[in-house]
Structure formats: structure tokens, C-alpha cells
Amino acid sequence: MCGIVGYIGNAQCFPILIKGLHRLEYRGYDSAGVAILNDNNQLNIYKSRGKVEDLEHFCESKDVEGTIGIAHTRWATHGEPNDVNAHPHCSSHGDLALVHNGTIENYNVLKKALIEHGCEFKSETDTEVLVQLIEYIKENNKCTLIEAVTEALEQVVGAYAIAVIDRNTPDTIIAARKSSPLVIGIGDDATYLASDATPIIDYTDKVVYLNDDEIAIIKKGEPLQVINADKEPSNIDIKTLKLSVSQLEKGGYPHFMLKEIYEQVMTLEDCIRGRVYNNSIVLSGVNENSEAFKSAHRIIIVACGTSWHAGLIGKRLIQDIARVPVEVEYASEFRYSNPVITPNDIVIAISQSGETADTLAAISLAKEKGAFVYGVCNVVGSSIARATDSGTYIHVGPEIGVASTKAFTGQVTVLAMLALAIGQLRGTVSTDTLVRTTSAIEMLPALIKETLKLDKDIEKLSRTYTYVHNFLYLGRGYNFPSALEGALKLKEISYIHAEGYPAAEMKHGPIALIDHELPTVVIAPMDDLHDKIISNIRQVKARGGSVIAIVNKGDKTIKSIADFTLEIPAVPECLSPIIASIPLQLLAYHIAVKKGCNVDMPRNLAKSVTVE
């Protein structure tokens, strides 16, 4: 969950490293640091607790000259966020510097052994153990840097993406990955290194995604070398990025989150484009694996966080439309639950980043058991995209705000299309349902544009609820997961405690909480359960609770009961969570802004969870 940047070339590296850290700050912002080798082979390391801008201020009077360097922005796993625990970490003799994303599980065992051999440690991190181990092997075995790195990684248990520089091996960066992303950018006279492609796109669109257990030897002025776990040369597959710098800037918006909420008009157009044709759904990942989907006995969806909420909606979509039994599991629990998986199962893995560690582990387990694994993710070339048998990209562009918005609507849209595609193959979807739903899918961008007109009303409404301490979110049917997602958005960025519940379950416990200090958000579109949810609203009002209701236009009944109503366009019931998510996102955003919270970088959170 940390961000790594590296550069080797002819330009001064410090501005490139700092710009890259800003691009990666959504991955962690507890502390940051740089290590730079200058022309005299002097290794300068500067670290600071706090955000990247704090590191910039700290370096204003420092010597940052040099054309080779590595940098890091941290989300703490081992050791509290402070200057000492910040990366890069240095070896005892001061020759090596290393940055690391991941977790070294056996670091305690290695640390004890190194201490017995005279190594002294300054930090509480697992990362310092690795750089000390590399130096120890290099000195005792009288070997090269690449040999020392290779030997050290053979002793390591855990996940890692690392970059190492050595002042005795100038003009070289050694990089390696296992279960943590690492991308290498190939320039005309420079090479770039990063946890994802966002720091690289300013300089080149040619990238190489390292695979697990691969080590890259990056030498100034020489072609990239990559070796595998057997120390044999790996095939270097250079990809072309489809990413623009403008996608990584705020574009006049005060926050990335607000920009990404508004971008959903365009991102869903990209998500849908080419996939709805003549009132049918065309997904190549399904069509090319039609037998697997036709013969599947069961589908298991694995995901985390917001993606798990999308999976809950996907479950109902697939069961309703394709008539296949579906289970939804937290990926973090799935692999520890001794799951029963057979070759007749399909496992669908959902992840915005395509790098979620728990989801990748679930994929590995599913493949071991012989299941067909289908990925739904956003980042082209990501680990999940490469690990799955097939899949569908959501194509919503880079999502920088930590709280997911456009990725959620993209995931649900893809899952709706996936359900229809499977239903077509299995003959379970009627022509009327297919025509009505595909037509509505094509209308989603326009309907979201209309829904965004609620923004000013929601901004005014948010002033009423800025200083409450708790929220309750209720929904039924397709919109029970919408309630979960709305509550998650609020607590992620405003730090207000919120719970999502099925509305009918309110009377089995949560109703005890309701009073005039507990506002309730109710997602209540005009669906088959509309009369039932009206009853739930009346129960809240009878106990003095205030109600914010998200309803379809013209719903006079709920408007007469609720304290506030937010009217959204009507769509088929199965697509209503997509439209309902817009006011939920805006409400969380505006409340957080009113509270003075950093909505793009909420405390304790990082965008891409690449460690357990």
C-alpha cells in the first residue's frame, strides 16, 4: 500500500521523483523519502514524516543533485509513521538504500540472525531487515549486487516490490516484485520505475509490468534486463499505455473525488461502448469462454470493500437474469475458510486496482481448485488482469480519490452486462427484459448527468448534518448494498460512524438507536418493495428520527413523510443502485468538506491495498 518511484538517466532525478511521489500519494501519505546517488557516488537520503509536500520543504536546503534515485511514500504496516521508519532504508555501512512495498512475514527471524552477526537496526520496519540482509550477503559472499539481492529474496517470506541502489555499483537500480505491483517505463535515454503507471506517463507510454518472482536490472545507457526465479532471462513484453496526463490532474475541481463523481457521465460511456449492440450484450470474455458459463453450476464472487458491495449487487443481477446460484465472499476471509470449490464453479474477482492482495490470493486458491476465474477490474495490465483466465475491464480511467466512486458504478454496470451476457448464453433472459435493460444501460450516462443536478441541493443539505455523530442507511432488494456503500463512503471520508442495513432488519436491532439525533438515509426507488420501505420510513419517523429519502421523481407519498427527498430518474430495478449511488457519493463528499476533512486522502486509508 506504499508507492515506489525510481529514475535513472541523464536528467536531474529529484524533480522527477517528487512529481512521481505526488502522483502516488493516494497509495500512502504517512511519510515520504528519497535516496539519490550523485556524480561522486555519494548516497544522500532524505526522509520526513507527513505528506510529500513536507518532504519537499525538508529538502529545500539539501543537496539533491544526481541522475539516479529511488523514492517512496508510505502507508505504515510495521512501525509508527515517523522520520526513522520512513523509507528509503539504509544498510549499516551506508552503501545501500532500499524502498519497499509489501510485508516481509519472517522479518523477525531474519532480524535476530542479523543482530547475532553484528548488524545494528535503527527502525522498527521489516524493510530495514531486507536491506541489511542484502548488504550482509554481499559482503560475506563477496558477490555482486544482483547476486546479493537474488540470494536475499530467496530467504524472504512475504510480499514485496523493491528497488535498491548501491553507491559501489553506480548507474544501476535493481528492482523485484512478488505479489506487489511494479512497472518499468522505457524512455529514449532514461528508465523509470513505479508502483503503477501514473508517475511514468509524463515521460513515456512504453512500459513493462514485472511478473511475480522477476528481478529487473536497470543500468544507465543499457537495455533493460529481467530475470526469473531460476535466474534465466525473462521475456520482456513492452506495453503501450492508454493513459493521458489530464486524467491525473484535478481539472479545476477542488478535489479528485468530486471530479471523479462528475466524470461518471463519461466513464460509463467508455464502460458501455462497444458492448451493447442491437439490444444484446457483447462481452468477448464471455463469448470466448461460452462453455464455461453455460455449464457453470455456481458462481462465487470475491472482492473487498466497495468492490464487495458491487459484488452483492452482481449476485442479485446474475441470479435474477442468468438463474445461476451465486455466493459473495470477502476475499480476505475466503482463502481462510477452507472453501469448497470445484471445476464446475466460476470465480469472479472484482478489484478497482487489480492489485488487491487478498483478492489475488483468492484467485490463486480458486485456480488451484480448478475453477474458471473471471476478473472485473479497472487497471489494464494489472496483476488480477494477468492472473485470471479471462475478464472484463470497466474502463473508467484512473481513480485517484481513495473513496471509490466511478469505479463502483463501472463495476455494477459491467456486472449488469455480464448477467445479461450469461443470460443470453443460457437462454434465461426474456427478449423483453433484454431490450428494456440494454436500452436503460445505454441511457445511464445521460441519467447520471441529470442526477448530478442535485449537487447544489445536497451541498445545502449537508450543512444540516455536518456535526452529527452517527448515520443509519437503509435499503431493500438491489439497494441494500447501496445502503452499505453509502455508509462506507460517509465513514471513509468524514469519519462519521455509519451503518448500512436492510430496511426490514431495522426492527431486529437498529431501531433501538433511532432518536432525533440519528439521521437515516433511505434508498427508496419505485420498485417491488416500495410499499414495504414506506412502512420502514414511518417506523423511523414515529420514533423521532429524521429521514433523507432517495426516491424517483414524482414520489409524492415518501415526499410527504420524509424530512428531505432527493429525486432521481427511474430505471429498471436492477440498475437503480447505479443512479442511487450519485446522491450518496455527493452527500458523503459535502459533509466531509464541511467538516474540513481531506476527502482525497482520508486518515489511515490508502487506495490500493496490496498487503494483508
LOTOR-974059 format. One line per 5 residues: their letters; for each residue y, z negated, x negated of C-alpha. Coordinates in steps of 0.02 Angstrom, whole numbers, plus 32768, in hexadecimal, padded with zeros to 4 digits. Each point is the difference from the previous one (the first is absolute). Layout:
N
a = Y,Z,X; ... $
! end
This chain:
612
mcgiv = 8000,8000,8000; 806F,8015,7F68; 8058,809B,7FC4; 7FE6,8052,7F56; 8070,8082,7FAC $
gyign = 7FED,8052,7F57; 8057,8089,7F9D; 7FE5,805B,7F5D; 806A,8092,7FC8; 80A4,802B,7FAC $
aqcfp = 807B,7FAF,8079; 8039,7F4B,8000; 7F7E,7FA9,806A; 8060,7F69,8043; 8060,805B,808C $
ilikg = 7F5E,8058,8034; 7F9F,7F5E,8004; 8085,7FA3,8063; 8011,808D,807F; 7F43,8002,8011 $
lhrle = 7FFB,7F44,801C; 8080,8010,808C; 7F90,8084,8051; 7F6A,7F8D,7FF2; 8056,7F5E,8031 $
yrgyd = 7FB0,8007,80AC; 7F5D,7FD7,7FA4; 8042,7F5A,7FC0; 80A5,7FAC,7FDB; 7FDA,7F53,7FBA $
sagva = 802E,8032,7F4E; 8011,8099,7F92; 7FFB,8031,7F49; 8001,808B,7F7F; 7FB2,801A,7F55 $
ilndn = 804F,8086,7F91; 7FCC,8042,7F55; 8096,803B,7F9C; 8006,807E,7F72; 7FE2,7F74,7F81 $
nqlni = 7F60,7FCF,805B; 8051,7F5F,8039; 7FBB,7FC2,80A6; 8086,7FB8,8073; 7FC7,7FA6,809E $
yksrg = 807A,7FC6,8086; 7FCA,7FA5,809E; 8058,7FAC,8090; 7FD3,7FA3,809E; 8042,8052,809E $
kvedl = 8020,80B4,8030; 8015,8097,7F90; 80BD,7FF0,8008; 7FEF,7F54,7FB0; 7FA1,8051,7F71 $
ehfce = 8089,8083,7FEE; 8085,7F79,7FF1; 7F96,7FA2,7F81; 7FEF,809C,7F94; 80B9,802E,8000 $
skdve = 801B,7FB8,7F51; 7F52,8024,7FBC; 7FBE,8087,7F8E; 7FA9,8078,8075; 7FF8,8096,7F8A $
gtigi = 7F5B,805B,7FFB; 7FA0,8094,8043; 7F5D,7FAA,802D; 7FEF,7F6F,8078; 7FA5,7FAC,808E $
ahtrw = 8047,7F99,808F; 7FC4,7F96,8091; 803A,7FB3,80A4; 7F94,7F6F,8036; 7FB4,7FB5,809D $
athge = 7FB7,7F5D,7FC1; 7F45,7FDF,8006; 7FE3,7F8E,7F69; 808F,7F8C,7FD5; 80A4,7FE4,8059 $
pndvn = 808C,8080,7FF5; 8065,7FD7,7F64; 803B,804F,7F5E; 7F66,7FCC,7F9E; 7F80,8041,807D $
ahphc = 805E,80A4,8018; 7FB7,809D,7FB1; 7FF6,804F,7F81; 7F95,7F82,7FA2; 7FFA,7FFD,7F43 $
sshgd = 7F70,7FDA,7F88; 8008,7F6A,7F8C; 8036,8065,7F68; 8081,8060,8064; 7FB3,80AA,7FE2 $
lalvh = 7FC2,802C,80AF; 8054,8002,80AB; 7FA2,8018,80A3; 8029,8013,80B9; 7F7C,7FE7,8085 $
ngtie = 7FE5,8014,80BA; 7F64,7FAD,8044; 7F9B,7F62,7FE3; 7F91,7FD2,7F6D; 7F7C,7F94,8055 $
nynvl = 7FAF,7FBC,7F62; 80A3,7FDB,7FA6; 7FD9,7F45,7FF2; 7F5F,801F,7FA0; 8056,807D,7F8D $
kkali = 8095,7F8C,7FE7; 7F94,7F6E,7FCA; 7FA5,806D,7F83; 80A3,8042,7FB8; 804A,7F52,7FF1 $
ehgce = 7F65,7FCB,7F9E; 8028,808F,7F88; 80B2,7FC6,7FE6; 8061,8064,8082; 8097,7FAA,804C $
fkset = 803B,8026,80B0; 80AF,7FF6,8047; 7FE7,802F,80B6; 7F8F,7FD1,8092; 7FCE,80B5,8023 $
dtevl = 7F5B,805A,7FF6; 805D,8093,7FB2; 802A,7FA5,7F5E; 7F46,7FE2,7FE8; 7FE3,80BC,7FFD $
vqlie = 8086,8028,7F80; 7FC3,7F72,7F90; 7F4E,803E,8010; 8032,80B0,7FCD; 805C,7FC0,7F66 $
yiken = 7F6E,7F8E,7FD1; 7F84,8090,800A; 8074,8075,7FA1; 8019,7F87,7F70; 7F4E,7FBF,7FF3 $
nkctl = 7FAB,80A8,8012; 8082,805B,7F96; 8003,8087,8085; 807F,8072,8053; 8066,7FD2,8098 $
ieavt = 7F9B,8070,8074; 7F5D,7FB4,7FBE; 8044,7F50,801B; 8039,8027,80B1; 7F5A,804F,802B $
ealeq = 7F9E,7F6C,7FBC; 8070,7F81,8059; 7FEF,8056,80A8; 7F43,7FFA,7FEF; 800F,7F42,7FFD $
vvgay = 8075,7FF6,8095; 7FC9,7FDD,80B2; 807E,802D,8085; 8080,8082,8031; 8085,8049,7F91 $
aiavi = 807C,8087,7FDB; 8047,7FE4,7F53; 8073,804F,7F80; 8002,7FC6,7F4B; 8071,8027,7F6C $
drntp = 7FEA,7FCB,7F4B; 8087,8001,7F7B; 7F7A,8029,7F7F; 7FCC,8098,8065; 80AA,804D,8027 $
dtiia = 8016,8093,8076; 7F69,7FCD,8069; 7FE3,7FB0,80A9; 7F50,7FD2,8035; 7FE6,7FF4,80BD $
arkss = 7F68,7FD6,8068; 7FD0,7FDD,80B3; 7F79,7FB0,8069; 801C,7FE3,80BA; 80BC,8007,7FEA $
plvig = 8069,809F,8005; 804B,8058,7F6A; 8055,80AA,7FFB; 8032,8065,7F66; 808E,807D,800A $
igdda = 7FFB,8098,7F8D; 80AD,803B,7FCA; 8035,808C,7F89; 8020,7F8B,7F6D; 7FDA,7F56,804A $
tylas = 7F77,7FA0,805A; 801C,7F81,808A; 7F93,7F75,8044; 800E,7FA1,80A4; 7FA1,7FA3,8087 $
datpi = 802D,808B,8079; 805E,80A4,7FF8; 80AA,7FC1,803B; 8048,7FDE,7F51; 7FC0,80A7,7FBF $
idytd = 8043,807D,807F; 80AE,8003,7FB0; 7FB7,804C,7F62; 7F63,8063,802C; 7F91,8030,8093 $
kvvyl = 7F64,800F,7F94; 7F92,7F65,8004; 7F53,7FC3,7FD3; 7FB0,7F74,8065; 7F91,7F95,7F92 $
nddei = 7F56,7FD7,8048; 7FA8,7F59,7FF3; 7FC4,7FD4,7F50; 8068,8089,7FB0; 8070,7FE2,7F69 $
aiikk = 8094,806F,7FD7; 803F,801A,7F4F; 80B5,8037,800C; 8048,803A,7F5A; 80AF,8042,7FE3 $
geplq = 7FFF,80BC,7FEB; 7F46,8012,8023; 7F9C,8031,809B; 7FC1,7F74,806F; 7F52,7FC0,7FD8 $
vinad = 7F92,7FA5,807F; 7F56,7FB3,7FDD; 7F82,7FB2,8077; 7F99,7F60,7FF7; 7F83,8059,7F8D $
kepsn = 8090,802C,7F8A; 7FEB,80B7,8027; 8091,8074,802C; 8028,8005,80BA; 8037,8099,8060 $
idikt = 80BD,7FFC,8012; 802F,803B,80AF; 80BC,801F,8009; 8046,7FF4,80B1; 80A6,803E,8043 $
lklsv = 8065,7F7D,805E; 8043,8028,80AD; 8089,7F80,7FFA; 80BE,800B,7FF8; 807E,7F89,7FB3 $
sqlek = 805F,7FF8,80A6; 7F68,7FAE,8051; 8012,7F6F,7F86; 80B9,7FDE,8022; 804F,7FA3,8093 $
ggyph = 8064,8097,8037; 8093,7F9C,8042; 7F99,7F7D,805C; 801C,7F49,7FD2; 7F45,7FE4,7FE9 $
fmlke = 7F65,8068,7FE3; 7FB1,7FAF,8098; 8086,8041,8076; 7FF8,80AB,7FB0; 7F44,8004,8016 $
iyeqv = 800D,7FCA,80B6; 8074,8092,8021; 7F96,8077,7F97; 7F72,7FF0,807D; 8048,8093,8062 $
mtled = 7FE0,8070,7F69; 7F67,7FAA,7FB8; 7F9D,8013,80A1; 802D,80B8,8002; 7FB3,800D,7F52 $
cirgr = 7F6B,7F97,8037; 7FDC,8070,8097; 802B,80A9,7FB3; 7F6E,8079,7FFE; 7F8B,7F85,8055 $
vynns = 8024,8024,80B7; 7FD5,80B2,802E; 7FE7,804E,80AC; 7FE9,7F56,8054; 7F7C,7FCC,7F82 $
ivlsg = 7FFB,7F9A,7F61; 7FD6,804E,7F58; 7FD6,7F83,7F77; 7FA9,8051,7F6D; 7FB4,7F5B,7FC9 $
vnens = 7FA6,7FF4,80A7; 7FD2,80B7,8012; 7FB8,8008,7F50; 7F93,7F68,8025; 7FD8,8023,80B4 $
eafks = 7F4A,7FCC,7FF5; 802F,7F53,7FC1; 8076,7FE6,8092; 7F89,804B,8080; 7F6F,7F92,7FCB $
ahrii = 805E,7F5E,7FDB; 7FB6,7F68,8059; 8094,7F91,7FD8; 80AA,8004,7FAD; 8041,7F6E,7F99 $
ivacg = 80BB,7FF9,7FD9; 8035,7F9B,7F67; 80B5,7FDB,7FD9; 807E,7F76,7FD7; 80A5,7FC8,804B $
tswha = 805E,8082,8063; 7F75,807E,7FE1; 7F87,7F87,8054; 8070,7FFF,809A; 7FFC,80BE,7FFF $
gligk = 7F43,7FF3,7FF3; 7FF7,7F94,809D; 805D,8089,805F; 7F8D,8080,7FAF; 7F69,7FA1,803F $
rliqd = 8039,8010,80B4; 8031,80B6,7FE7; 7F58,8032,7FB9; 7F9A,7F9D,807E; 8064,8040,8094 $
iarvp = 8006,80B6,7FCB; 7F68,801D,7F90; 7F8E,7F7B,804D; 7FC2,7FC0,7F58; 7FEE,7F44,7FE4 $
vevey = 8086,7FC4,7F87; 8015,7F5E,7F9E; 809E,7FCE,7FA3; 7FF4,7F90,7F68; 807C,7FB5,7F87 $
asefr = 7FD1,8055,7F5D; 801B,7F5A,7FA7; 7F76,7FAF,8069; 7F8F,8096,8016; 7FAD,8002,7F56 $
ysnpv = 7FDF,7F45,8001; 7FB0,7FFF,80AD; 7F5A,8051,7FCE; 8023,808F,807B; 7F77,8067,804E $
itpnd = 8029,80B4,7FD0; 7F8C,8094,8015; 8007,80BA,7FD2; 8020,8020,80B9; 80A8,7FA6,7FF6 $
iviai = 80AA,8047,7FD9; 807A,7F8C,7FA7; 80B9,802A,8017; 8070,7FB2,7F7B; 80B9,7FF5,802A $
sqsge = 8086,7FDD,7F7D; 80B4,8037,7FEB; 7FFD,7FFC,7F42; 7F4C,8035,7FEB; 7FF3,7F79,7F7A $
tadtl = 7FD9,7F62,8065; 7F82,7FA1,7F96; 7F9E,7FB2,8091; 7FF3,80A7,805A; 7FC5,8057,7F63 $
aaisl = 7F79,7F7A,7FEB; 7FCB,801A,80B6; 7FF2,80BB,7FE0; 7F92,7FE1,7F68; 7F8C,7F90,8066 $
akekg = 7FF6,807D,808F; 7FD2,808D,7F89; 7F7A,7F94,7FAF; 7FB3,7FEB,80AD; 8001,80BC,801F $
afvyg = 808A,8008,8084; 8075,8094,800D; 80AF,7FC3,7FD0; 809E,804C,8047; 80AD,7FD5,7FBE $
vcnvv = 80A5,7FF7,805D; 808B,7FE7,7F82; 80AC,803B,7FD0; 8005,8019,7F44; 7FB7,80A3,7FC3 $
gssia = 7F8D,7FE7,7F6B; 7FF0,7F45,801E; 7F61,7FA0,7FD8; 7FC5,7FF9,80B5; 801E,80BB,8016 $
ratds = 7F91,801F,7F69; 7F7C,7F7D,8029; 7FDC,8036,80B3; 7F8F,808E,8036; 808A,8050,8066 $
gtyih = 809C,7FCF,805E; 80AA,8025,8048; 80AA,7FE1,7FB1; 8086,7FBD,8073; 8089,8061,7FA2 $
vgpei = 8091,7F8A,8026; 804B,8004,7F51; 801D,7F6C,7F8C; 801A,7F5A,8057; 806A,7F8C,7F94 $
gvast = 8026,7F72,8078; 7F7B,7F7B,7FF0; 7FEE,7FED,80BD; 7FA4,809B,803A; 8052,8068,8089 $
kaftg = 7FE7,80BC,7FF3; 7F54,7FE9,7FB3; 7FC8,7F9E,8099; 8037,8087,807C; 7FB4,8084,7F8E $
qvtvl = 7F5A,7FA3,7FFA; 7FF7,7FEB,80BD; 802E,80B7,801A; 7F76,8037,7F89; 7F84,7F8B,8054 $
amlal = 802E,804B,80AA; 7FE2,80AF,7FBB; 7F60,7FC5,7FAD; 7FBF,7FB9,80A6; 8026,80A5,8057 $
aigql = 7FAF,8065,7F74; 7F61,7F98,800A; 8004,800A,80BD; 8009,80BE,7FF5; 7F69,8004,7F8C $
rgtvs = 7F9A,7F8B,806B; 8038,804B,80A7; 8040,7F5A,8043; 80B6,802D,801F; 8030,805B,809F $
tdtlv = 806F,809A,7FFC; 8084,7FA5,8066; 8006,7F6C,7F88; 8003,8073,7F69; 8090,806A,8043 $
rttsa = 8065,7F6B,803D; 7FEA,7F9D,7F5F; 801C,808E,7F85; 809E,8032,805E; 803D,7F4C,7FF5 $
iemlp = 7FD8,7FF9,7F46; 806D,8099,7FE3; 808D,7FA9,805F; 7FF8,7F5F,7F99; 808C,802C,7F84 $
alike = 807A,8028,808E; 7FCE,7F62,805E; 8019,7F94,7F66; 80AB,804E,7FE9; 802A,7FCD,80B2 $
tlkld = 7FBB,7F51,7FE5; 806D,7FE7,7F65; 8097,8003,8073; 7FD3,7F4B,8025; 8039,7FCE,7F52 $
kdiek = 80AE,7FC3,802F; 7FBF,7F9F,8096; 7F7C,7FAD,7F95; 807F,7FD6,7F7A; 8067,7FA4,8083 $
lsrty = 7F65,7FAE,8047; 7FCC,7FC2,7F54; 809A,7F90,7FF6; 7FB7,7F96,808D; 7F60,7FDE,7FA1 $
tyvhn = 8036,7FF4,7F4B; 7FE7,7F45,7FF0; 7F64,7FE2,8068; 7F6B,7FB8,7FA3; 7F6E,804D,8060 $
flylg = 7FD6,809D,8063; 7F6E,8031,806F; 7FCE,80B7,8013; 7F90,8035,8090; 7FAA,80A3,802A $
rgynf = 7F66,803F,805A; 7F86,808E,7FE6; 8041,807C,7F81; 8097,7F92,7FE5; 7FAC,7F5F,7FCF $
psale = 7FFE,8042,7F4C; 80B7,802F,801A; 8023,7F49,8020; 7FA7,7FD1,7F5F; 8064,8082,7FA0 $
galkl = 80A6,7FCC,804D; 7FE0,7F4A,7FD1; 7FCE,8032,7F4F; 809E,8066,7FE8; 806D,7F6D,8035 $
keisy = 7FAE,7F7E,7F92; 7FF3,8075,7F6A; 80BA,8020,7FF1; 805B,7F75,805F; 7F8A,7F6F,7FD7 $
ihaeg = 7FFE,7FCD,80B8; 7F55,7FC5,8038; 7FB9,8079,8080; 7F58,8015,8055; 7FB7,8096,8057 $
ypaae = 7F88,7FE3,8090; 7FA7,805F,808A; 806C,7FD5,8096; 7F6B,7FC6,8067; 7FD1,7F84,7F78 $
mkhgp = 80A8,7FA9,800B; 7FBF,7F85,8080; 7F70,7FD2,7F8C; 8072,7FA4,7F89; 80A8,804C,7FCF $
ialid = 804E,7FDE,80AA; 800E,7F4B,7FC6; 8085,8038,7F84; 8071,8054,807D; 80A9,7FB2,8022 $
helpt = 80B6,8035,7FFB; 7FFB,8005,7F41; 7F6F,807A,7FF2; 802D,80B6,8025; 7F73,8074,8033 $
vviap = 7FFA,80BB,7FDE; 7F92,805B,807D; 7FC7,80B4,7FE8; 7FEA,803D,80B2; 7FFB,80BD,8017 $
mddlh = 7FCA,8047,80A7; 7F43,8002,7FE5; 7F62,7FC6,8058; 8027,7F4A,7FD6; 80B6,8003,8036 $
dkiis = 7FE8,7F8F,8098; 7F9F,7F85,7F96; 8088,7FF2,7F7C; 8085,7FE5,8086; 7F9D,7F65,8030 $
nirqv = 8002,7FC8,7F49; 80BD,8016,7FF8; 8016,7F96,809C; 7F97,7F77,7FAF; 8075,7FFE,7F6B $
kargg = 809C,7FFE,806C; 7FBB,7F74,806D; 7FFA,7F91,7F66; 80B2,8022,7FC8; 7FD8,8082,7F7B $
sviai = 8071,8094,7FDF; 7FB2,80AE,8004; 802A,80A0,7FA3; 7F9C,8089,8056; 7FDC,80AE,7FBC $
vnkgd = 7FE6,806C,8099; 8001,80B3,8038; 80A0,8047,8047; 8017,7FD8,80B7; 7F95,7F62,8001 $
ktiks = 806A,7F9E,807C; 7F7F,7F77,801D; 7FFB,7FBD,7F4F; 80BA,801F,7FEB; 801F,7F87,808F $
iadft = 7F97,7F79,7FAD; 801E,800D,7F44; 809B,7FC1,7FA6; 800E,80A3,7F9E; 7FAA,80A7,8014 $
leipa = 7FF2,808D,7F82; 7FD2,80A3,8056; 7F92,807E,7FA4; 7FC2,80AC,8037; 7F58,800A,805A $
vpecl = 7F6C,804D,7FA5; 7F44,7FFD,801F; 7FC1,7F4E,7FF0; 7FA2,8023,7F5F; 80A0,8035,7FA7 $
spiia = 8071,7F76,8042; 7FEF,7F91,7F64; 8056,8088,7F9A; 809B,8000,806D; 7FFC,7F43,801E $
siplq = 8000,7FDF,7F44; 80B1,8045,7FED; 805D,7F74,805C; 7F8C,7F7F,7FB0; 802F,8040,7F54 $
llayh = 80B9,8004,8029; 7FFE,7F50,8049; 7FAE,7FB8,7F64; 8077,8061,7F90; 80A0,7FC9,8056 $
iavkk = 7FCC,7F49,800E; 7FD6,7FFE,7F46; 80A6,8052,7FD2; 805F,7F81,806B; 7FA5,7F75,7FA3 $
gcnvd = 8035,804A,7F59; 7F4E,8028,7FC9; 7FD4,8088,7F85; 7FA0,806F,8079; 7FC3,807A,7F7C $
mprnl = 7FBF,7F79,7F8B; 7FCA,7F69,8067; 7FD0,7F66,7F9E; 7F4E,7FEF,7FC0; 7FCF,80AF,803A $
aksvt = 7FDF,80A3,7FA6; 7FE3,80AC,8048; 7F5B,802E,7FB3; 7F7C,7F77,7FF8; 7F99,8039,7F6B $
ve = 7FB6,7F55,7FD8; 7F94,7F87,8065 $
! end
